[in-house]
Amino acid sequence: MKSWIQKHQLLSFFGLAYAIMFGVLFTFIYLTPSRPLQPWSLIWFLSIFSPSLSALIVTWIIGGTPEIKRLSYSRLAGFRVPDR
């Protein structure tokens, strides 16, 4: 499975993102059919942030924990605002 994900990274990302989003939403609809989805609920966050979760999962599978650390540190610690 890991070798397939390494060869098809973009397809894995989109497939996992859609699987997380629709899996969470369809499970919610199936378990509580008469209850509307409320903004700011856990189900809402999981469906909205499914692309981010998918990106982290695919990155972790391909590169492991060091790649996740490099990704988060390079984006957060590498941001600089120039002095005036």
C-alpha positions in Angstrom: 0.0 0.0 0.0 2.8 2.4 0.9 4.5 1.9 -2.5 1.2 2.6 -4.3 0.7 5.8 -2.4 4.3 6.9 -3.1 3.7 6.3 -6.9 0.2 8.0 -6.8 0.5 10.8 -4.3 -2.0 13.2 -5.8 -4.6 10.5 -6.4 -4.1 9.3 -2.8 -4.5 12.8 -1.5 -7.8 13.4 -3.3 -9.2 9.9 -2.6 -8.4 10.2 1.1 -9.8 13.7 1.3 -13.1 12.7 -0.3 -13.3 9.5 1.7 -12.8 11.3 5.0 -15.4 14.0 4.1 -18.1 11.8 2.7 -17.5 9.1 5.2 -18.0 11.5 8.1 -21.0 13.2 6.6 -22.8 10.0 5.4 -22.2 8.4 8.8 -23.6 11.5 10.6 -26.6 11.5 8.2 -27.2 7.8 8.7 -26.9 7.9 12.5 -29.0 11.1 13.0 -31.2 11.6 10.0 -33.5 14.2 11.5 -30.8 16.3 13.2 -29.3 19.1 11.0 -25.6 19.6 10.8 -24.6 22.5 13.1 -21.7 24.8 12.2 -18.7 24.5 14.5 -19.5 20.9 15.5 -16.9 18.1 15.3 -18.5 16.6 12.2 -18.3 20.0 10.5 -14.6 20.4 11.4 -13.8 17.0 10.2 -15.5 17.5 6.9 -14.1 21.1 6.3 -10.5 20.1 7.3 -10.5 16.8 5.5 -8.1 18.1 2.8 -5.6 19.2 5.5 -6.0 15.9 7.4 -5.5 14.0 4.1 -2.3 16.0 3.3 -0.9 15.2 6.7 -1.7 11.5 6.5 -0.3 11.1 3.0 2.9 13.1 4.0 3.3 10.9 7.1 2.9 7.7 5.0 5.4 8.8 2.4 8.0 10.5 4.6 7.3 9.6 8.2 7.4 11.7 11.3 10.6 13.7 10.1 8.7 14.9 7.0 5.8 16.1 9.1 8.1 18.0 11.4 10.0 19.5 8.4 6.7 20.5 6.9 5.3 22.2 10.0 8.6 23.8 11.0 9.4 25.2 7.6 5.9 26.7 7.3 5.6 28.1 10.8 9.2 29.0 11.8 10.3 30.1 8.3 7.8 33.0 8.1 9.5 36.3 8.6 8.2 39.9 8.5 10.7 42.4 7.3 11.6 45.4 9.5 10.8 48.8 8.3 
